[in-house]
Amino acid sequence: MPDADHQIYLASGSPRRRELLTQIGVRFAVLAADCDETRHPGEHPEDYVLRLALEKARSARAALPRHEARPVLGADTAVVVGERILGKPADVAESLAMLGLLSGRCHRVLTAVALVAADGVRTDLSESRVTFRTLTRDECLHYWDTGEPRDKAGGYGIQGLGALFISGLIGSYSGVMGLPLFETGRLLGQVGIAVLPPAAAAGTAIAPGVA
């Protein structure tokens, strides 16, 4: 548990989300968030991730004392092929099926963030497009044996060995990891939490195209 000086609560046990928040200097405490992740009939993937991110944040907030004013951040990520959402593979057969579906094609990764604060609720959504090269069965089997796919939506990790499969990315690298830093920083800024050192945040803006 971080020290009492934390700025927010993170409604996620994901080590990748903890790493990304630490990367931008946000001090946080982790709170367990319990919610049903069953997709509603006819629910679009965008609506699904936004709903779950908000439910996670609200679930964690409900466990805090009423006088606690610090905001709670929730997030949810989905790997999407068409309208199909790929979860975490339960076994090697499911992992092979997922990677076979992703092989040689482009898919979407949606990550929603939700911030529950004293003055209300804010949400944002990141959408990225990831292209896989064509994979062989042996590669997919070896990848499963590394252990990396087991706890990851879509059965791969862009920050690990899964990067070897990715021939293209349009969008947010951190969003594919599980916490889009642009959108997260924007939400935190709206409640007065700066994610840049004061000197950098107060610096002169650089015009587009000027280096």
N, C-alpha and C positions, 0 to 999 in steps of 0.2 A: 504494500500500500504506500503510495507516495506521501510526502510530507503534507502538513496541514496547509501549506501555501499553494496547493494545486488550484488551478483556475477553473477547471471543468471536470465533469465526470464523463468517462467513456463507457458506453453501454455495450461493450464488446470484449471478449477474451482473446481476440485475434492478435497474435504477436506481430503480424504485419501492420495492423492499424496502430498498434502501440509504437512500433518503429517509426512510422510516418509522422505521427503526432510529435514524437520526440525530435524528429528531423527539423521540424519548423519551430521548435522551442516552446511548445505548449506544455504546461505542467498539468498533469491529470491524475485522477484516481480511477481505477477500474471498478465498475459495478456489474454484477451479473444481470442479464436481461433474459427473462423467460417469456417466450411467446410462441404461439402456434404458427409454423411456417407453411402450412398447407395453402396452396394456391386456390383462390376462389374460382368457381366455374366462370369461364368467359373473361377472366381478368387479364388485361394486357400486361406484358412484362414490365413496362414502365410503371404502371399503377402498382404492381406487385412489390417491386423493390422500394418504392416510395412508402407504401403502407407498412412494410416490415421495418424499415428504418425508423419510422415514427413510432410504431408499436414498441420497438426495443427501447427507444429513448423514454417513452412514457412509462413503460414497465419499470425501468431503473429509477425514474424520478419518483414513482409511487413508493419506493422503498426508503426514500430519504425523509428526514424530519420536515415538517411543514415550514419551518423557519429557514431551511437551507435555500440560499439564493443563487448558488452557482449553477450554471446551465448544464444540461446533460446532452451528450452527442451520441446519436445512434447512426448506424450505417448498415447497408445491405447490398450485396453484389450478386448479379446473375449473369451467367454466360448463356447467350441466346442464339439459337439457330432457327430462323424463321420466327415462329411464335413459341417454339419449344424451349423451355428452360432446363439447362443441364445442372444438376446438383453435384454433390460430392459422390464419387464412385464408391459403392459398397464393397466391391470385390474386383478381381482382375478382369472378369468377363465384362462388367459394367465399364471399367476403365478402357478396355479395348474398344467397346462399342462407342464410347464418347469420343475417343481420339480418332476412330475411324470416321465419325461424323464430321469432325473438325478438319481432317486431313485434306489438303489441297483446296481449301475454300476459305472465304471470309466469314467471320461471325461477329456478333456484337457483344460487348461487355457493358452492362449497365450497373452503375453504382449510385445509390441514393444516399444522401446524408440528411439527417434531421436534427435540429437543435431545439430542445425544449428549455425555454428560459422564463424568468419571472414575468416578462412582458409579452409572452406569447410563443408561438411555434413558427419555426422557419424550416423550409426544406429546399433541397436543390438536387439536381440530377446530372450525372456525367454519362455520356455515351461515347464509347470508343469502338473502332472497327479493327479487328485483329485478323491477319491472314496467315494461315499455316501453309507450309510447304507440304508436299506429299510425304506421308509417313509409311514406313514398313511395319509389318506385324512384329518383327523382332525388335525394332526400336521401341515400340509401344510396350512390349513385354519387359524389356530392360528398364524402361522408365518406371513402370509399376514397381519393379524390384528395388528401385532406389528409395521408395517410400514417399517421394515428394507428392504424388497425385492424391494421396488418401484424404487429406483434409481441405481440399481446394475445390471451389466451384468450377465445374467444367473439367475437372481432373488434370489441371496443369497449373504451374506457377511461373509467371513471366519473370519474376525476380530470381528464379533458380535455373535448373536444367531445362525447364520448359522453354526458355528463351531460344534454345537451339532449334525449336520447331517453327519459330515465328519469322516469316519473311517480310512482314509489313505491319505497321501500326499507325493508325490515324486516330488521334485523340489523346487521352491522358494515361501515361504510364502508371502514375500513382493510382488512378481510377481503376485500372485493370488489377493492380495489386490489392485494392480493397478500400482505399480511402482517397478520393480525388482531392489533392491539396489546394488547387485553385478554388473549387467550390467550398471546401471546408474553411479555408482562410477567409473567404468572402462572408460566410455565415458568422464566423467568430468576430470579424470586424464589425458586424452590425450590432453586436452586443458589447462592443468596447474592448475586445481582447485582441491586441496587436500580435501579429505573428512574425514581425520583423523587428530587429533591434531598433530602438528609438532613432539613432542617427541615420540609419538607412531609410526608415519609414518617413523621416522628415526631409529627406534629400530632394533635390530638384528633379522633376520628372524629365525623362528622356523621350524625345519625340520619336515616333515610329520611324524605323529605318535608320536611326542615328546611332552609331556605335562609338 
